[in-house]
Amino acid sequence: MGIFYQFCLAVSAGVVLGFLGGAIKAICRKKGYSQQQVTQARKALARAARVAKYLTFLGLALGLIWCVYFLVLGAVSPGQAEYANNMSELIVAVLTVISIVFAFLEFLKHADG
């Protein structure tokens, strides 16, 4: 577990340094885009949002199925109630993050148009 902790620490430091470097680069250099590049980016974003919508709904449907399963498991087998509760919480947490990413993509799609 210590190695995994060190790995996560190193990746986190790399991400923070990368974001800081990207922010400094963006501040120092402003880039202009042609109308064609803007149009292509909007089309790509619309396609990504469409794919994300279906993947999000797939994840939500599967999450509902498995949360119901773990609810029934906890009710039928009281010895596994804590396990079932923890698994349901994990599923809900993952689906929350996925839904937030989808909402952000939809926001970007509608903010430009």
C-alpha distances in whole Angstrom, upper triangle without the diagonal:
4,5,5,6,9,10,11,12,14,15,16,18,20,21,23,24,26,27,29,30,31,33,35,36,37,39,41,42,43,44,47,46,49,50,50,46,46,47,45,42,43,43,40,39,41,40,36,37,38,36,33,35,36,32,31,34,32,29,31,33,30,28,31,32,28,28,32,30,28,30,32,30,29,33,34,31,30,28,25,26,23,21,24,24,20,21,24,22,20,23,25,22,22,26,26,24,26,30,29,29,32,34,33,35,38,38,38,41,43,43,44,47
4,5,5,6,9,10,10,12,14,15,16,18,20,21,23,24,26,27,28,30,32,33,34,36,38,39,40,42,43,46,46,49,50,50,46,46,47,45,42,44,44,41,39,42,41,37,38,40,37,35,37,38,34,33,36,35,32,33,36,33,31,34,35,31,31,35,34,31,34,36,33,33,36,37,34,34,31,29,30,26,25,27,27,23,24,27,25,22,25,27,24,24,28,28,26,28,31,30,30,33,35,34,36,39,39,39,41,44,43,45,48
4,5,5,6,9,10,10,12,14,15,16,18,20,21,22,24,26,27,28,30,32,33,34,36,37,39,40,41,44,44,47,48,47,44,44,45,43,40,42,42,39,38,40,39,35,36,39,36,33,36,36,33,33,35,34,31,33,35,32,31,34,35,32,32,35,34,32,35,37,34,34,38,39,36,35,33,30,31,28,26,29,28,25,25,28,26,23,26,28,25,24,28,28,26,27,31,30,29,32,34,33,34,38,38,38,40,43,42,43,46
4,5,5,6,9,10,10,12,14,15,16,18,20,21,22,24,25,27,28,30,31,33,35,36,37,39,39,42,42,45,46,45,41,41,43,40,37,39,39,36,34,37,36,32,33,35,32,30,33,33,29,29,32,30,27,29,32,29,27,31,31,28,28,32,31,29,31,34,31,31,35,36,33,33,31,28,29,26,23,26,25,22,22,24,23,20,22,24,21,20,24,24,22,24,27,26,26,29,31,30,31,34,35,34,37,39,39,40,43
4,5,5,6,9,10,10,12,14,15,16,18,20,21,23,24,26,27,29,30,31,33,35,36,38,38,41,41,45,46,45,41,41,43,41,37,39,40,36,35,37,37,33,33,36,33,31,33,34,30,30,33,32,28,30,33,30,28,31,32,29,29,33,32,29,32,35,32,32,35,37,34,33,31,29,29,26,24,26,26,22,22,25,22,20,23,24,21,20,24,24,22,24,27,26,25,29,30,29,31,34,34,34,37,39,38,40,43
4,5,5,6,9,10,10,12,14,15,16,18,20,21,22,24,26,27,28,30,32,33,34,36,37,40,40,44,45,45,41,41,43,40,37,39,40,37,35,38,37,33,35,37,34,32,35,36,32,32,35,34,31,33,35,33,31,34,35,32,33,36,35,33,36,38,36,35,39,40,38,37,35,32,33,29,28,30,29,25,26,28,26,23,26,27,24,23,27,27,24,26,29,28,27,30,32,30,32,35,35,35,37,40,39,40,43
4,5,5,6,9,10,11,12,14,15,16,18,20,21,22,24,26,27,28,30,32,33,34,35,38,38,41,42,42,38,38,40,37,34,36,37,33,32,35,34,30,32,34,31,29,32,33,29,29,32,31,28,30,33,31,29,33,34,31,31,35,34,32,35,37,35,35,39,40,37,37,35,32,33,30,27,29,29,25,25,27,25,22,24,26,22,21,25,25,22,24,27,26,24,28,30,28,29,33,33,32,35,37,37,38,41
4,5,5,6,9,10,10,12,14,15,16,18,20,21,22,24,25,27,28,30,31,33,33,36,36,39,41,40,36,36,38,36,32,34,35,31,30,33,32,28,29,32,29,27,29,30,27,26,30,29,26,28,30,28,27,30,31,28,29,32,32,30,32,35,33,33,36,38,36,35,33,31,31,27,26,27,26,23,23,25,22,19,21,23,19,18,22,22,19,21,24,22,21,25,27,25,26,30,30,29,32,35,34,35,38
4,6,5,6,9,10,11,12,14,15,17,18,20,21,23,24,26,27,29,30,32,33,36,36,40,41,41,37,37,39,37,34,35,37,33,32,35,34,30,31,34,32,29,32,33,30,29,32,32,29,31,34,32,30,33,34,32,32,35,35,33,35,38,36,35,39,41,39,38,36,33,33,30,28,30,29,25,25,27,25,22,24,25,22,21,24,24,21,23,26,24,23,27,28,26,28,31,31,30,33,36,35,36,39
4,5,5,6,9,10,11,12,14,15,16,18,20,21,22,24,26,27,28,30,31,34,35,38,40,39,35,35,38,36,32,34,36,32,31,34,33,30,31,34,32,29,32,34,30,30,33,33,30,32,35,33,31,35,36,34,34,38,37,35,38,40,39,38,42,43,41,41,39,36,36,33,31,33,32,28,28,30,27,24,27,27,24,23,26,26,22,24,27,25,24,28,29,27,28,32,32,30,33,36,35,36,39
4,5,5,6,9,10,10,12,14,15,16,18,20,21,22,24,26,27,28,29,32,32,35,37,36,32,32,34,32,29,31,32,29,27,30,30,26,27,30,28,26,29,30,27,26,30,29,27,29,32,30,28,32,33,31,31,35,35,33,36,38,37,37,40,42,40,40,38,35,35,32,30,31,30,27,26,28,25,22,24,25,21,20,23,23,19,21,24,22,21,24,26,24,25,28,28,27,30,32,32,32,35
4,5,5,6,9,10,11,12,14,15,17,18,20,21,23,24,26,27,28,31,31,35,36,36,32,32,34,32,29,30,32,29,27,30,30,26,27,30,28,25,28,30,27,26,30,29,26,28,31,30,28,31,33,31,31,35,35,33,35,38,37,36,39,41,40,39,38,35,34,31,29,31,29,26,26,27,24,22,23,24,20,19,22,21,18,20,23,21,19,23,24,22,23,27,26,26,29,31,30,31,34
4,5,5,6,8,10,11,12,14,15,17,18,20,21,23,24,26,27,31,31,35,37,37,33,32,35,33,30,32,34,30,29,32,32,28,29,33,31,28,31,33,30,29,33,33,30,32,35,34,32,35,37,35,35,38,39,36,39,42,40,40,43,45,43,42,41,38,38,34,33,34,33,29,29,31,28,25,27,27,24,23,26,25,21,23,26,24,22,26,27,24,26,29,29,27,31,33,31,32,36
4,6,5,6,9,10,10,12,14,15,16,18,20,21,22,24,25,28,29,32,34,34,30,30,32,30,27,29,31,28,27,30,30,26,28,31,29,27,30,32,29,28,32,32,29,32,35,33,32,35,37,35,35,39,39,37,39,42,41,41,44,46,44,44,43,39,39,36,34,35,34,31,30,32,29,26,28,28,25,23,26,25,22,23,26,23,22,25,26,24,25,28,28,26,29,32,30,31,34
4,5,5,6,9,10,10,12,14,15,16,18,20,21,22,23,26,27,30,31,31,28,27,30,28,24,26,28,25,23,27,27,23,24,28,26,24,27,29,26,25,29,29,27,29,32,31,29,33,35,33,33,36,37,35,37,40,39,39,42,44,43,43,41,38,38,35,33,34,32,29,29,29,27,24,25,26,22,21,23,22,18,20,22,20,18,22,23,20,21,25,24,22,25,28,27,27,31
4,5,5,6,9,10,11,12,14,15,17,18,20,22,23,26,27,31,32,32,29,28,31,29,26,28,30,27,25,28,29,25,26,30,28,26,29,31,28,27,31,32,29,30,34,33,31,34,37,35,34,38,39,37,39,42,41,40,44,46,45,44,43,40,39,36,34,35,34,30,30,31,28,26,27,27,23,22,25,23,20,22,24,21,19,23,24,21,22,26,24,23,26,29,27,28,31
4,5,5,6,8,10,11,12,14,15,16,18,20,22,25,26,30,32,32,28,28,31,30,26,29,31,28,26,30,30,27,28,32,30,28,31,33,31,30,34,34,32,34,37,36,35,38,40,38,38,42,42,40,42,46,44,44,47,49,48,47,46,43,42,39,38,39,37,34,34,34,32,29,31,30,27,26,28,27,23,25,27,24,22,26,26,23,24,28,27,25,28,31,29,29,33
4,5,5,6,8,10,10,12,14,15,16,18,19,22,23,27,29,29,25,25,28,26,23,25,27,24,23,27,27,24,25,29,27,25,29,31,28,28,32,32,30,32,35,34,33,36,38,37,37,41,41,40,42,45,44,44,47,49,48,47,46,43,42,40,38,38,37,34,33,34,32,29,30,30,26,25,27,26,22,23,25,23,20,24,24,21,22,25,25,22,25,28,26,26,30
4,5,5,6,9,10,10,12,14,15,17,18,21,22,26,27,28,24,23,26,25,22,23,26,23,22,25,26,23,24,27,26,24,27,29,27,27,30,31,29,30,34,34,32,35,37,36,36,40,40,39,41,44,43,43,46,48,47,47,46,43,42,39,37,38,36,33,33,33,30,28,29,28,25,24,25,24,20,21,23,20,18,21,22,19,20,23,22,20,23,25,23,24,27
4,5,5,6,9,10,11,12,14,16,18,21,23,27,29,29,26,25,28,27,24,26,29,26,25,28,29,26,27,31,30,28,30,33,31,30,34,35,33,34,37,37,35,38,41,39,39,43,44,42,44,47,46,46,49,51,50,49,48,45,44,41,40,41,39,36,36,36,33,31,32,31,28,27,29,27,23,25,26,23,22,25,25,21,23,26,24,22,26,28,25,26,29
4,5,5,6,9,10,11,12,15,16,20,21,25,28,28,24,24,28,26,23,26,28,26,25,28,29,26,28,31,30,28,32,34,32,31,35,36,34,36,39,39,37,40,43,41,41,45,46,44,46,49,49,48,51,53,52,52,51,48,47,44,42,43,41,38,38,38,36,33,34,34,30,29,31,29,26,27,28,25,23,26,27,23,24,27,26,23,26,29,26,26,30
4,5,5,6,9,10,10,12,13,17,18,22,24,24,21,21,24,23,20,22,24,22,21,25,26,23,24,28,27,25,29,31,29,29,33,34,32,33,37,37,35,39,41,40,40,43,44,43,45,48,48,47,50,52,52,51,50,47,46,44,42,42,41,38,37,37,35,32,33,32,29,28,29,27,24,25,26,23,21,24,24,20,21,24,22,20,23,25,23,22,26
4,5,5,6,9,10,11,13,17,18,22,24,25,22,21,24,24,21,22,25,23,22,25,27,24,25,29,29,27,29,32,30,30,33,35,33,34,38,38,36,39,42,41,40,44,45,44,45,49,48,48,51,53,52,52,51,48,47,44,43,43,41,38,38,38,35,33,33,33,29,28,29,27,24,25,26,23,21,24,24,20,21,24,22,19,23,24,22,22,25
4,5,5,6,9,11,14,17,19,23,26,27,23,23,27,26,23,25,28,26,25,29,30,28,29,32,32,30,33,36,34,33,37,38,36,38,41,41,40,43,45,44,44,47,49,47,49,52,52,51,54,56,56,55,54,51,50,47,46,46,44,41,41,41,38,36,37,36,33,32,33,31,28,29,30,27,25,28,27,24,24,27,25,23,26,28,25,25,28
4,5,5,6,9,11,14,17,20,23,24,20,21,24,23,21,23,26,24,23,27,28,26,27,31,31,29,32,35,33,33,37,38,36,38,41,41,40,43,45,45,44,48,49,48,50,53,52,52,55,57,57,56,55,52,51,49,47,47,46,43,42,42,40,37,38,37,34,32,33,32,28,29,30,27,25,27,27,24,24,27,25,22,25,27,24,23,27
4,6,5,6,8,12,14,18,20,21,18,18,21,21,18,20,23,22,21,24,26,24,25,29,29,27,30,33,32,31,35,36,35,36,39,40,39,41,44,43,43,47,48,47,48,52,52,51,54,56,56,55,55,52,50,48,47,46,45,42,41,41,39,36,37,36,33,31,32,30,27,27,28,25,23,25,25,21,21,24,22,19,22,24,21,20,24
4,6,7,10,13,16,20,22,24,21,20,24,24,21,23,26,25,24,27,29,27,28,31,32,30,33,36,35,34,37,39,37,39,42,42,41,44,47,46,45,49,50,49,50,54,54,53,56,58,58,57,57,54,52,50,49,48,46,44,43,43,40,39,39,38,35,34,34,32,29,30,30,27,25,28,27,23,24,26,24,21,24,25,22,22,25
4,7,10,13,16,20,23,24,21,21,25,25,23,25,28,27,26,29,31,29,30,34,34,33,35,38,37,37,40,42,40,42,45,45,44,47,49,49,48,52,53,52,54,57,57,56,59,61,61,60,60,56,55,53,51,51,50,47,46,46,44,41,42,41,38,37,37,35,32,33,34,30,28,31,30,26,27,29,27,24,27,28,25,24,28
4,6,10,13,16,19,21,18,18,22,22,20,22,25,24,24,27,29,27,29,32,32,31,34,37,36,36,39,40,39,41,44,44,44,46,49,48,48,52,53,52,54,57,57,57,59,62,61,61,60,57,56,53,52,52,50,47,47,46,44,42,42,41,38,36,37,35,32,32,33,30,28,30,29,26,25,28,26,23,25,27,24,22,26
4,7,10,13,16,18,15,15,19,19,17,20,23,22,21,25,27,25,27,30,31,30,32,35,34,34,37,39,38,40,43,43,43,45,48,48,47,51,52,51,53,56,56,56,59,61,61,61,60,57,56,53,52,51,50,47,46,46,44,42,41,40,37,36,36,34,31,31,32,29,27,28,28,24,24,26,24,20,22,24,21,19,22
4,7,10,13,15,12,12,16,16,15,17,20,19,19,22,24,23,25,28,29,28,30,33,33,33,36,38,37,39,42,42,42,44,47,47,47,50,51,51,52,55,56,56,59,61,60,60,60,57,56,53,52,51,50,47,46,46,44,41,41,40,38,36,36,34,31,31,31,29,26,27,27,23,22,24,23,19,21,23,20,18,21
4,7,10,12,10,10,14,14,13,16,18,18,19,21,23,23,24,27,28,28,30,33,33,33,36,38,38,39,42,43,43,45,47,48,48,51,52,52,53,56,57,57,60,62,62,62,62,58,57,55,53,53,51,49,48,47,45,43,42,41,39,37,37,35,33,32,32,29,27,27,27,24,23,24,23,19,20,21,19,16,19
4,7,8,6,7,10,11,10,12,15,15,16,18,20,20,22,24,25,26,28,30,31,31,34,35,36,37,40,41,41,43,45,46,46,49,50,50,52,55,55,56,58,60,60,61,61,57,56,54,52,51,50,48,46,46,44,42,41,40,38,36,35,34,31,30,30,28,25,26,26,23,21,22,21,17,18,19,18,14,17
4,5,5,6,9,10,11,13,14,16,17,19,20,21,23,25,26,27,29,31,32,32,35,36,37,38,41,42,42,44,47,47,48,50,52,52,54,56,57,58,60,62,62,63,63,59,58,56,55,53,52,50,49,48,46,44,43,42,40,38,37,36,34,32,32,30,28,27,27,25,22,23,23,19,19,20,19,15,17
4,5,5,6,9,10,11,12,14,15,17,19,20,21,23,25,25,27,29,30,31,33,35,36,37,39,41,41,43,45,46,47,49,51,51,52,55,56,57,59,61,61,62,62,59,57,56,54,53,51,50,48,47,46,44,42,41,40,37,36,35,33,31,31,30,27,26,26,24,21,22,21,18,17,18,17,13,14
4,5,5,6,9,10,11,12,14,15,17,18,20,21,23,24,26,28,29,30,32,33,34,36,38,39,40,42,44,45,46,48,50,50,52,54,55,56,58,60,60,61,61,58,56,55,53,52,51,49,47,46,45,43,41,40,39,37,36,35,33,31,31,29,27,26,26,24,21,22,22,18,17,19,18,15,15
4,5,5,6,9,10,11,12,14,15,16,18,20,21,22,24,26,27,28,30,32,32,34,36,37,38,40,42,43,43,46,47,48,49,52,53,53,56,57,58,58,59,55,54,52,50,49,48,46,44,43,42,40,39,38,36,34,33,33,30,28,28,27,24,23,24,21,19,20,20,16,15,18,17,14,15
4,5,5,6,9,10,10,12,14,15,16,18,20,21,22,25,26,26,28,30,31,32,34,36,36,38,40,41,42,44,46,46,48,50,51,52,54,56,56,57,57,53,52,51,49,48,46,45,43,42,41,39,37,36,35,32,31,30,28,26,26,25,22,21,21,19,16,17,17,13,12,14,13,10,11
4,5,5,6,9,10,11,12,14,15,17,19,20,21,23,24,25,27,29,30,31,33,35,36,37,39,40,41,43,45,46,47,49,50,51,53,55,56,57,57,53,52,51,49,48,47,45,43,42,41,39,37,36,35,33,31,31,29,27,26,25,22,21,21,19,16,17,17,14,12,14,14,10,11
4,5,5,6,9,10,11,12,14,15,17,18,20,22,23,24,26,27,28,30,32,33,34,36,38,39,40,42,44,44,46,48,49,50,52,54,54,55,55,52,51,50,47,46,45,44,41,40,39,37,35,35,34,31,30,30,27,25,25,24,21,20,21,19,16,17,18,14,13,15,16,13,13
4,5,5,6,9,10,10,12,14,15,16,18,20,21,22,24,26,26,28,30,31,32,34,36,37,37,40,41,42,43,46,46,47,50,51,52,52,53,49,48,47,45,43,42,41,39,38,36,34,33,32,31,28,27,27,24,22,22,21,18,17,18,16,13,14,15,11,10,13,13,10,12
4,5,5,6,9,10,10,12,14,15,16,19,20,20,22,24,25,26,28,30,31,32,35,36,36,38,40,41,42,44,45,46,48,50,51,52,52,48,47,46,44,42,41,40,38,37,36,34,32,31,30,28,26,26,24,21,21,20,17,16,16,14,11,12,12,9,7,10,11,8,8
4,5,5,6,9,10,11,13,14,15,17,19,20,21,23,24,26,27,29,30,32,34,35,36,38,39,40,42,44,45,46,48,50,50,51,52,48,47,46,44,42,42,40,38,37,36,34,32,31,31,28,26,26,24,22,21,21,18,16,17,16,13,13,15,12,9,12,14,11,11
4,5,5,6,9,10,11,12,14,16,17,18,20,21,22,24,26,27,28,30,32,33,34,36,37,38,40,42,43,44,46,48,48,49,49,46,45,44,42,40,39,38,35,34,34,32,29,29,28,25,24,24,22,19,20,19,16,15,16,15,11,13,14,12,10,13,15,13,13
4,5,5,6,9,10,10,12,14,15,16,18,20,20,22,24,25,26,28,30,31,31,34,35,36,37,40,41,42,44,46,46,47,47,44,42,41,39,38,37,35,33,32,31,29,27,26,25,23,21,21,19,17,17,16,13,12,13,11,8,9,11,8,6,10,11,10,11
4,5,5,6,9,10,10,13,14,15,17,19,20,21,23,24,25,27,29,30,31,33,35,36,37,39,40,41,43,45,46,47,47,44,42,42,40,38,37,36,34,32,31,30,27,27,26,24,22,22,20,17,17,17,14,12,13,12,9,9,11,9,6,9,12,11,10
4,5,5,6,9,10,11,12,14,16,17,18,20,22,23,24,26,28,29,30,32,33,35,36,38,39,40,42,44,45,46,46,42,42,41,39,37,36,35,32,31,31,29,27,26,26,23,21,22,20,17,17,18,15,12,15,14,10,11,14,12,10,13,15,14,14
4,5,5,6,9,10,10,12,14,15,16,18,20,21,22,24,26,27,28,30,31,32,34,36,37,38,40,41,42,43,43,40,39,38,36,34,33,32,29,28,28,26,24,23,23,20,18,19,17,14,14,15,11,10,12,12,8,10,12,11,9,13,15,15,15
4,5,5,6,9,10,10,12,14,15,16,18,20,20,22,24,25,26,28,30,31,32,34,35,36,38,40,41,42,42,39,37,37,35,33,32,31,28,27,26,25,22,21,21,19,17,17,15,12,12,12,10,7,9,9,6,6,10,9,7,10,13,13,13
4,5,5,7,9,10,11,13,14,16,17,19,20,21,23,25,26,27,29,30,32,34,35,36,38,39,40,42,42,39,38,37,35,33,32,32,29,27,27,26,23,22,23,20,18,18,18,14,14,15,13,10,12,13,9,9,13,12,10,13,16,16,15
4,5,5,6,9,10,11,12,14,16,17,18,20,21,23,24,26,27,28,30,32,33,34,36,38,38,40,40,36,36,35,33,31,31,30,27,26,26,24,21,21,21,18,16,18,16,13,13,15,12,10,13,14,11,11,15,14,13,16,18,18,18
4,6,5,6,8,10,10,12,14,15,16,18,20,21,22,24,25,26,28,30,31,32,34,36,36,37,38,34,33,32,30,28,28,27,24,23,23,21,18,18,18,15,13,14,13,9,9,11,9,6,10,11,8,9,13,13,12,15,17,18,18
4,6,5,6,9,10,10,12,14,15,16,18,20,21,23,24,25,27,29,30,31,33,34,36,37,37,34,33,32,30,28,27,27,24,22,22,21,18,17,18,16,13,14,14,10,9,11,10,7,9,11,9,9,12,13,12,14,17,18,18
4,5,5,6,9,10,11,12,14,15,17,18,20,21,23,24,26,27,28,30,32,33,34,36,36,33,32,32,30,27,27,27,24,22,23,21,18,18,19,16,13,15,15,12,11,14,13,10,13,15,13,13,16,17,15,18,21,21,21
4,5,5,6,9,10,11,12,14,15,16,18,20,21,22,24,26,27,28,30,31,32,33,34,30,29,29,27,25,25,24,21,20,20,18,15,16,16,13,11,13,13,9,10,13,11,9,13,14,13,13,17,18,17,19,22,23,23
4,5,5,6,9,10,10,12,14,15,16,18,20,21,22,24,25,26,28,30,31,32,32,29,28,27,25,23,22,22,19,17,18,16,13,13,14,11,8,10,10,7,7,10,9,7,10,12,12,12,15,16,16,18,20,22,22
4,5,5,6,9,10,10,12,14,15,16,18,20,21,23,24,25,27,28,30,31,32,29,27,27,26,23,23,22,20,18,18,18,14,14,15,13,10,12,13,10,9,13,13,10,12,15,14,14,17,19,18,19,22,24,24
4,5,5,6,8,10,11,12,14,16,17,18,20,21,23,24,26,27,28,30,31,27,26,26,24,21,22,22,18,17,18,17,13,14,16,13,10,13,14,11,11,15,14,12,15,18,17,17,20,21,21,22,25,27,26
4,5,5,6,8,10,10,12,14,15,16,18,20,21,22,24,25,26,27,28,24,23,23,21,19,19,18,15,14,15,13,10,10,12,9,7,10,11,8,9,13,13,11,14,17,16,17,20,21,21,23,25,27,27
4,5,5,6,9,10,10,12,14,15,16,18,20,21,22,24,25,26,27,24,22,22,21,18,18,18,15,13,14,13,9,9,11,10,7,9,11,9,9,12,13,12,14,17,17,17,19,21,21,22,25,27,27
4,5,5,6,9,10,11,13,14,15,17,18,20,21,23,24,26,27,23,22,23,21,18,18,19,16,14,16,15,11,12,15,13,10,13,15,13,12,16,17,15,17,20,20,19,22,24,24,25,28,30,29
4,5,5,6,8,10,11,12,14,15,16,18,20,21,22,24,25,21,20,21,19,16,17,17,13,12,14,13,10,11,14,12,10,13,15,13,14,17,18,16,19,21,21,22,24,26,26,27,30,32,32
4,5,5,6,8,10,10,12,14,15,16,18,20,20,22,23,19,18,18,16,13,13,14,11,9,11,10,6,7,10,9,7,11,13,11,12,15,16,16,18,20,21,21,24,26,26,27,29,31,32
4,6,5,6,9,10,10,12,14,15,16,18,20,21,22,19,18,18,17,14,14,15,12,9,12,12,9,9,13,12,10,12,15,14,14,17,19,18,19,22,23,22,25,27,27,28,30,33,33
4,6,5,6,9,10,11,12,14,16,16,18,20,21,18,17,18,17,13,14,16,13,11,14,14,11,12,15,14,13,16,18,17,17,20,21,20,22,25,25,25,28,30,30,31,33,36,36
4,5,5,6,8,10,10,12,14,15,16,17,18,15,14,15,13,10,11,12,9,8,11,11,8,10,13,13,12,15,17,16,17,20,21,21,23,25,26,26,29,31,31,32,34,37,37
4,5,5,6,9,10,10,12,14,15,16,17,14,12,13,12,9,9,10,8,5,9,10,7,8,12,12,11,14,16,16,16,19,21,21,22,25,26,26,28,30,31,32,34,36,37
4,5,5,6,8,10,11,12,14,15,17,14,13,15,14,10,11,13,11,9,12,13,11,12,15,16,15,17,20,19,19,22,24,23,25,28,29,28,31,33,33,34,36,39,39
4,5,5,6,9,10,10,12,14,15,12,12,14,12,9,11,13,10,9,13,14,12,13,17,17,16,19,21,21,21,24,26,25,27,30,30,31,33,35,35,36,39,41,41
4,5,5,6,8,10,10,11,12,9,8,10,9,5,7,9,7,6,10,11,10,12,15,16,16,18,20,20,21,24,25,25,27,30,31,31,33,35,36,37,39,41,42
4,5,5,6,9,10,11,13,10,8,11,10,7,7,11,10,8,11,13,12,13,16,17,17,18,21,22,22,24,27,26,27,30,32,32,33,36,36,37,39,42,42
4,5,5,6,8,10,12,10,9,12,12,9,11,14,12,11,15,16,15,16,19,20,20,22,25,25,25,28,30,29,30,33,34,34,36,39,39,40,42,45,45
4,5,5,6,8,9,7,7,10,9,7,9,12,11,11,14,16,15,17,19,20,20,22,25,25,26,28,30,30,32,34,35,36,38,40,40,42,43,46,46
4,6,5,6,8,6,4,7,8,6,7,10,11,10,13,15,15,16,19,20,21,22,25,25,26,28,30,31,32,34,36,36,38,40,41,42,44,46,47
4,6,6,9,9,7,11,12,9,10,14,14,13,16,18,18,19,21,23,23,24,27,28,28,30,33,33,34,36,38,38,40,42,43,43,45,48,48
4,6,9,9,9,12,13,11,13,16,16,15,18,20,20,21,24,25,25,27,30,30,30,33,35,35,36,39,40,40,42,45,45,46,48,50,51
4,5,6,7,10,10,9,12,14,15,15,18,19,20,21,24,25,25,27,30,30,31,33,35,35,37,39,41,41,43,45,46,47,49,51,52
4,5,5,8,10,9,11,14,15,15,17,19,20,21,23,25,26,27,29,30,31,33,35,36,37,39,41,41,43,45,46,47,49,51,52
4,6,8,9,10,11,13,14,16,17,19,20,22,23,25,26,28,30,31,32,34,36,37,38,40,41,42,44,46,47,48,50,52,53
4,6,5,6,9,10,11,12,14,15,17,18,20,21,23,24,26,27,28,30,32,33,34,36,38,39,40,42,43,45,46,49,50
4,5,5,6,9,10,10,12,14,15,16,18,20,21,22,25,26,27,29,31,31,32,35,36,37,38,41,42,43,44,47,48
4,5,5,6,9,10,11,12,14,15,16,19,20,21,23,25,26,27,29,30,31,33,35,36,37,39,41,42,43,46,47
4,5,5,6,9,10,11,12,14,15,17,18,20,22,23,24,26,28,29,30,32,34,35,36,38,39,41,42,44,46
4,5,5,6,9,10,11,12,14,16,17,18,20,21,22,24,26,27,28,30,32,33,34,36,37,39,40,43,44
4,5,5,6,9,10,11,12,14,15,16,19,20,21,23,25,26,27,29,31,31,33,35,36,37,38,41,42
4,5,5,6,9,10,11,12,14,15,17,19,20,21,23,25,26,27,29,30,32,34,35,36,37,40,41
4,5,5,6,9,10,11,12,14,16,17,18,20,22,23,24,26,27,29,30,32,33,35,36,38,40
4,5,5,6,9,10,11,12,15,15,16,18,20,21,22,24,26,27,28,30,31,33,34,37,38
4,5,5,6,9,10,10,13,14,15,17,19,20,21,23,25,26,27,29,30,31,32,35,36
4,5,5,6,9,10,11,13,14,16,17,19,20,22,23,25,26,28,29,31,32,34,35
4,5,5,6,9,10,11,12,14,16,16,18,20,21,22,24,26,27,29,30,32,33
4,6,5,6,9,10,10,12,14,15,16,18,20,21,22,24,25,27,28,31,32
4,5,5,7,9,10,11,13,14,15,17,19,20,21,23,25,26,27,29,31
4,5,5,6,9,10,11,13,14,16,17,19,20,22,23,25,26,28,30
4,5,5,6,9,10,10,12,14,15,16,18,20,21,22,24,26,27
4,5,5,6,9,10,10,12,14,15,16,18,20,21,22,25,26
4,5,5,6,9,10,11,13,14,15,17,19,20,21,23,25
4,5,5,6,9,10,11,12,14,16,17,19,20,22,23
4,5,5,6,9,10,10,12,14,15,16,18,20,21
4,5,5,6,9,10,10,12,14,15,16,19,20
4,5,5,6,9,10,11,12,14,15,17,19
4,5,5,6,9,10,11,12,14,16,17
4,5,5,6,9,10,11,12,15,16
4,5,5,6,9,10,10,13,15
4,5,5,6,9,10,11,13
4,5,5,6,8,10,11
4,5,5,6,9,10
4,6,5,6,9
4,6,6,7
4,6,5
4,6
4
